[in-house]
Structures are given as C-alpha cells and as structure tokens.
C-alpha cells in the first residue's frame, strides 16, 4: 500500500515512451489556483511504495512543442489508481501502471519551470549515475566475497570514486554526458573481466537474471552522447 515516507516516484513513461512528444497526460486549469490531471503512465518505478508521485504532464502544444509541467500528487489521492507490474529482471524492485482520473491539484503542487528541461531531461543522467554507483558498490562486494583478483577490485574502486565525482556535476552539461559515457564504457569493460573470474552459484544466477537492466535505454544513452559531442 502506498505511503512510505520519503519515497517519491517519477511518472513519465506512457504508451508511446518517455519522449516529450509521447506525453499525453493532461494538466487542465479548473479555475484560479486549481487544476486536474488525467492520463495514464505505463511504467513507474517504486510507485506502489511511494507516498507521492511526480507526474510529467502536458499543458498543450505551443509552436509545435509539447509543453510539459511536473505535478506532485499524493499516491493515495482520489482519482489515482496503481496497478502493480513486474519486470523479468530485478523483480524485487516494484513498478506500477499509474492511472489518473481527474485528480485535483493546487497551484502549489505544480513544480516551477519547464517540465522537460528542468526535470525529465536530466533524470536519465541522474538515474544512470546512481544506478551505476549502486552497481559498482555491489560488484566490489562480489569481488571481495569471491576472491577475485585485486587489480579488478582496484579498478572498481576507481570507478566508484569517478561515479561520485560525476554525480556532483551539472546533469545537463554536455561535458557531464561525455564523462558519463566514458564511465559507463569502463564499467562495461570491468564487468566483463569480473564475470570471467566469477564462479557459479546462486548469486551468479541472480546476476545473470538481472544483467539485462544494464541494457535498458542504451539507445537513449548513445543519442545523449552524440548530442553532447555535437555541442561540446
């Protein structure tokens, strides 16, 4: 049941994806300082354990651009329905389809600024940094538990330090995206080295089950890197 204090889920992805053009969930004015949100989000990580949702909405197309705003909504607000879903990898992390039917929100619930530039665009970068920080930390533990060679552990420690440094950078800066691309390439290389030395067992089987997570949004990462090179 929703309501874990401090847990907030970003709800962006719809049937057509998470690109700004795909956002059809609407934020409609209903009078002075009052709005309603109606739409459906196909995939929202941790929504079933969240106390609040950050919902990416459209306020209409202006000059050919779908203008977005982000709205904070209580996960148990009237008009919100959460339908649990699951993935074939990391099933321990809950996901949900989020249905919103004329959910009432106030002016104070609408986050300031452009929903794409300030929130949706940098989210993938922040997500990549933090997911890979957790991954590197986990693999350091794997390497120590399974007696994997010290040079691999040293490389993982270096990647942990680099990940922390990148996390402190501007998530919208092209140089950050290029540094992140280099980090992810190094993580891929070190993971391949570690897997050669990693024996069989229950933990290795779980790793094989969850490894596809690393390929999620690989096309989006490649496009982000190309855009960064074009302006850097």
ZAMARGU-4260 file (C-alpha; in steps of 0.2 Angstrom, whole numbers, plus 5000, padded with zeros to 4 digits):
<rodrens>
0) 5000/5000/5000 | 5007/5017/4996 | 5014/5028/5009 | 5032/5025/5013 | 5038/5042/5020
5) 5051/5050/5009 | 5048/5039/4994 | 5044/5048/4978 | 5041/5040/4961 | 5044/5049/4944
10) 5029/5045/4932 | 5034/5049/4915 | 5033/5034/4903 | 5017/5032/4893 | 5011/5020/4879
15) 5022/5029/4867 | 5038/5031/4878 | 5045/5045/4888 | 5050/5057/4874 | 5041/5074/4876
20) 5031/5070/4861 | 5024/5055/4869 | 5017/5063/4885 | 4998/5064/4883 | 4993/5065/4902
25) 4985/5082/4903 | 4986/5096/4916 | 4970/5106/4914 | 4966/5123/4923 | 4950/5122/4933
30) 4949/5139/4940 | 4960/5151/4950 | 4974/5140/4958 | 4966/5124/4954 | 4970/5110/4941
35) 4965/5092/4936 | 4977/5079/4930 | 4970/5065/4918 | 4981/5052/4910 | 4990/5035/4911
40) 5008/5031/4915 | 5013/5014/4908 | 5029/5011/4919 | 5033/5020/4936 | 5047/5013/4947
45) 5043/5012/4965 | 5026/5019/4963 | 5017/5006/4974 | 5028/5010/4989 | 5029/5029/4986
50) 5020/5042/4997 | 5020/5055/4982 | 5021/5054/4963 | 5030/5067/4952 | 5019/5066/4936
55) 5025/5073/4920 | 5010/5081/4911 | 5007/5091/4895 | 4999/5109/4896 | 4997/5109/4877
60) 5007/5111/4861 | 5014/5128/4858 | 5024/5132/4842 | 5025/5114/4838 | 5032/5109/4855
65) 5023/5099/4868 | 5025/5110/4884 | 5027/5100/4900 | 5025/5103/4918 | 5028/5091/4933
70) 5015/5090/4946 | 5017/5082/4964 | 5002/5071/4968 | 4999/5060/4984 | 5000/5042/4979
75) 4983/5039/4988 | 4974/5054/4981 | 4957/5052/4975 | 4957/5048/4956 | 4974/5039/4957
80) 4974/5020/4953 | 4990/5010/4954 | 4991/4993/4945 | 5007/4983/4950 | 5018/4977/4936
85) 5034/4967/4936 | 5050/4965/4925 | 5059/4949/4921 | 5075/4957/4929 | 5077/4964/4947
90) 5059/4959/4951 | 5062/4964/4969 | 5060/4982/4964 | 5041/4986/4962 | 5034/4995/4947
95) 5016/5000/4943 | 5005/5007/4929 | 4998/5023/4936 | 4980/5029/4931 | 4975/5047/4934
100) 4956/5052/4933 | 4953/5070/4936 | 4965/5071/4950 | 4963/5088/4959 | 4979/5098/4961
105) 4983/5115/4968 | 4995/5128/4961 | 5007/5124/4974 | 5008/5106/4968 | 5014/5112/4951
110) 5033/5112/4951 | 5041/5128/4945 | 5049/5129/4927 | 5049/5119/4911 | 5045/5100/4915
115) 5057/5094/4901 | 5072/5105/4903 | 5072/5105/4922 | 5066/5088/4927 | 5063/5075/4913
120) 5079/5078/4903 | 5091/5077/4917 | 5083/5062/4925 | 5090/5049/4914 | 5108/5056/4918
125) 5104/5056/4936 | 5097/5039/4935 | 5112/5032/4926 | 5124/5039/4938 | 5115/5032/4954
130) 5111/5015/4946 | 5129/5013/4941 | 5136/5019/4958 | 5125/5006/4966 | 5131/4993/4953
135) 5149/4997/4956 | 5147/4996/4975 | 5138/4979/4973 | 5152/4972/4962 | 5166/4977/4974
140) 5157/4966/4987 | 5156/4952/4974 | 5174/4953/4970 | 5179/4953/4989 | 5167/4938/4993
145) 5173/4928/4978 | 5191/4931/4980 | 5193/4940/4963 | 5210/4947/4959 | 5215/4963/4967
150) 5218/4973/4951 | 5199/4971/4947 | 5194/4977/4964 | 5206/4992/4962 | 5198/4996/4945
155) 5181/4995/4953 | 5186/5007/4967 | 5192/5019/4955 | 5175/5019/4946 | 5167/5022/4962
160) 5177/5037/4965 | 5174/5043/4947 | 5155/5040/4949 | 5154/5051/4965 | 5163/5065/4956
165) 5151/5064/4941 | 5136/5064/4952 | 5142/5082/4959 | 5142/5089/4941 | 5128/5098/4932
170) 5117/5084/4925 | 5113/5095/4910 | 5130/5099/4904 | 5137/5091/4888 | 5154/5088/4897
175) 5145/5078/4911 | 5137/5067/4897 | 5153/5064/4889 | 5162/5059/4906 | 5147/5048/4910
180) 5149/5039/4893 | 5167/5036/4897 | 5162/5029/4914 | 5149/5018/4908 | 5161/5011/4895
185) 5174/5007/4908 | 5160/4999/4919 | 5156/4988/4904 | 5174/4983/4902 | 5177/4979/4921
190) 5161/4969/4922 | 5167/4958/4908 | 5183/4955/4917 | 5175/4951/4933 | 5162/4939/4925
195) 5177/4928/4918 | 5183/4926/4936 | 5166/4924/4944 | 5161/4906/4948 | 5145/4898/4948
200) 5132/4899/4962 | 5115/4907/4967 | 5122/4924/4967 | 5129/4922/4950 | 5112/4916/4944
205) 5104/4931/4951 | 5116/4942/4942 | 5113/4933/4925 | 5094/4936/4928 | 5096/4955/4932
210) 5110/4959/4920 | 5098/4965/4906 | 5095/4980/4917 | 5112/4987/4910 | 5105/4987/4893
215) 5089/4997/4896 | 5089/5014/4887 | 5106/5010/4879 | 5099/5019/4863 | 5094/5034/4873
220) 5112/5035/4881 | 5120/5034/4864 | 5109/5048/4857 | 5113/5058/4873 | 5132/5056/4869
225) 5130/5061/4851 | 5121/5077/4856 | 5134/5081/4869 | 5148/5079/4856 | 5139/5090/4844
230) 5138/5105/4856 | 5154/5102/4866
</rodrens>
